Amino acid sequence: MTTPFSRLGARKRAQGLPADRLPPGQYLPRGWPVLHYGPVPKPAPAGWDLRVFGATASGRPTTWDAAGFAGLPRTEVTADFHCVTKFSLLDSTWTGVSTSVLLELAPPAVDVTHVMVWAEYGYSANMALADFADAAALFVTHRNSEPLSAEHGAPLRLVVPHLYAWKGPKWARGVEYLTEDRRGFWEERGYHNLADPWQEQRYSYQEAPGDGPE
């Protein structure tokens, strides 16, 4: 008997991949599709900055201007990228600043459990502090040694490889430390609060009790 899962496995094998190489429902695209809500921001102004605020350990915000952020330690991570619209990029090399650097330089208060990442035009995405602090999570400026285009989030976007890509906003501008969870832009509009691609957590109606705030 042929099931949807066996058809999915056959499609992955036809792409030269083990059946478990992609999360459920994902496919490999040609190129890197451009998907976003709203207009693409104009090139970063001279006053661009990235701000960490909210429940910080010091009680004060920390802000980096473009030059200051460019001077932070940089790292490379090779990781996959899974979009909720069902395409995946495998083994991309992402270059940028690890979230661990920001957590060290602007530490959260001891009771922080979640973060809200803010971007241009008021876009936001929430996640557990543990997800934000993952070793592979970073604020990205380059993919495969090429600078990000404006359409893909330049000058800065967050990539959290183990979550669906909407949790990594393009055009990032801030990180807010939270002492309780709060839904972000797409989470308020029906997307799953946790966004694990291997559990196919796409929509809020799939949430179990405790997966997110009321």
C-alpha positions in Angstrom: 0.0 0.0 0.0 1.4 3.4 -0.9 1.0 6.1 1.8 1.7 9.8 1.7 4.8 9.1 3.8 6.1 6.5 1.4 5.5 8.8 -1.5 7.4 11.5 0.4 10.3 9.1 1.0 10.3 8.1 -2.7 10.5 11.8 -3.7 13.4 12.4 -1.4 15.3 9.4 -2.7 14.6 10.6 -6.2 16.5 13.8 -5.2 19.4 11.7 -4.1 18.7 12.1 -0.4 18.0 9.7 2.5 14.3 9.7 3.4 15.1 11.3 6.7 17.3 14.1 5.3 14.4 16.6 5.0 11.7 17.4 7.6 8.2 16.3 6.7 6.6 18.0 3.7 9.8 19.9 2.6 11.4 19.9 -0.9 14.6 21.3 -2.4 14.1 24.4 -4.5 16.1 25.8 -7.4 17.9 28.7 -5.9 16.8 30.5 -2.8 13.2 31.7 -3.1 12.4 35.3 -1.9 9.4 35.4 0.5 8.4 38.1 2.9 5.6 40.3 4.1 5.5 43.9 3.1 8.1 46.0 1.2 11.8 45.5 1.2 13.5 48.3 3.3 15.8 50.7 1.5 19.5 50.4 2.2 20.4 50.7 5.8 20.6 54.4 6.9 23.7 55.9 8.5 21.8 55.6 11.8 21.3 51.8 11.7 21.8 50.0 15.0 21.0 46.8 16.8 19.5 47.1 20.3 19.2 44.5 23.1 16.7 45.6 25.7 13.9 44.4 28.0 14.8 42.4 31.0 18.6 42.8 30.8 20.8 41.8 33.7 22.0 45.4 34.0 18.6 46.9 33.7 19.9 49.0 30.8 19.8 48.4 27.0 22.9 47.8 24.9 23.1 49.2 21.4 25.6 48.6 18.6 25.8 50.9 15.6 26.9 49.5 12.2 30.6 50.0 12.9 30.3 48.5 16.4 28.4 45.5 15.2 30.9 44.9 12.4 33.6 44.8 15.0 32.0 41.9 17.0 33.6 38.4 16.7 32.3 36.6 13.6 31.7 32.9 13.0 30.6 30.5 10.3 28.0 27.8 10.7 27.1 25.2 8.1 23.4 24.4 8.6 20.1 23.8 6.9 17.3 26.3 6.4 13.7 25.2 6.5 10.9 27.6 5.3 7.3 27.0 6.5 6.3 27.3 2.8 8.0 23.9 2.4 11.3 24.6 0.8 14.6 23.7 2.4 18.2 24.8 1.7 20.7 22.2 2.8 24.3 22.7 4.1 24.4 26.5 3.6 27.4 28.3 5.1 26.1 31.2 7.2 28.5 33.9 8.4 27.7 36.4 11.1 27.7 37.0 14.8 26.6 34.2 17.1 23.7 34.9 19.4 26.0 33.7 22.2 28.1 36.9 21.6 25.1 39.1 22.3 24.1 37.1 25.3 27.6 37.4 26.7 27.9 41.2 26.1 24.3 42.1 27.0 23.2 39.2 29.3 19.6 38.7 30.2 18.3 38.8 33.8 18.1 35.5 35.6 14.3 35.2 35.2 14.3 35.7 31.4 12.7 32.7 29.6 12.0 34.0 26.1 13.1 36.6 23.6 11.3 38.7 21.0 13.4 39.5 17.9 12.4 42.8 16.3 12.9 43.9 12.7 12.0 46.7 10.4 8.3 47.8 10.1 7.5 46.3 13.5 7.9 42.6 12.4 8.7 40.3 15.3 9.3 36.7 16.2 9.3 35.1 19.6 11.2 32.0 20.8 12.4 30.4 24.0 15.7 31.7 25.3 17.2 28.3 24.8 16.3 28.3 21.1 17.9 31.8 20.7 21.0 30.6 22.5 21.5 27.5 20.4 25.1 27.1 19.2 24.0 27.3 15.5 21.9 30.5 15.9 23.5 33.6 14.5 22.8 37.1 13.1 23.8 36.6 9.5 25.4 38.9 7.0 26.6 36.4 4.4 25.4 33.1 2.9 28.0 30.9 1.1 30.5 33.7 1.3 28.1 36.1 -0.6 26.6 39.2 1.2 22.9 38.9 1.8 20.8 40.8 -0.7 18.2 43.3 0.5 15.5 40.8 -0.5 17.0 38.1 1.8 17.4 40.4 4.8 20.5 42.6 4.4 22.1 44.1 6.3 21.2 41.6 9.0 18.9 38.7 9.6 18.6 36.0 12.3 19.0 32.3 11.3 18.0 29.7 13.8 18.5 26.5 11.8 16.5 24.1 14.0 13.3 26.2 13.7 11.2 27.2 10.7 12.8 30.2 9.1 10.0 32.7 10.0 11.6 32.6 13.5 14.6 34.3 12.0 13.5 37.7 10.9 15.0 39.6 8.0 16.2 43.2 8.6 16.8 42.6 12.3 17.0 45.6 14.6 16.5 44.4 18.1 16.3 41.7 20.7 13.9 42.0 23.6 14.4 39.8 26.7 11.1 38.6 28.1 10.2 37.0 31.5 7.2 35.3 29.9 6.3 34.2 26.4 4.5 36.6 24.0 3.5 35.8 20.5 5.3 37.5 17.6 3.9 38.8 14.3 3.1 35.5 12.5 2.3 33.7 15.7 -0.5 36.2 16.3 -1.7 35.4 12.8 -2.1 31.7 13.2 1.4 30.2 13.0 2.6 27.7 15.5 4.3 29.2 18.6 7.2 26.6 18.6 7.9 26.1 14.9 9.9 22.8 15.0 10.1 21.6 11.3 10.7 18.0 12.3 7.4 18.0 14.2 5.8 20.0 11.3 4.6 22.6 13.7 3.3 25.0 11.1 0.0 26.4 12.5 -1.4 27.4 15.9 -4.3 24.9 15.6 -1.7 22.1 16.0 -0.5 23.4 19.3 -0.8 21.3 22.4 -1.5 22.8 25.8 1.5 24.6 27.0 3.0 25.2 23.6 2.3 28.9 23.8 0.7 31.7 25.6 -3.1 32.1 25.5 
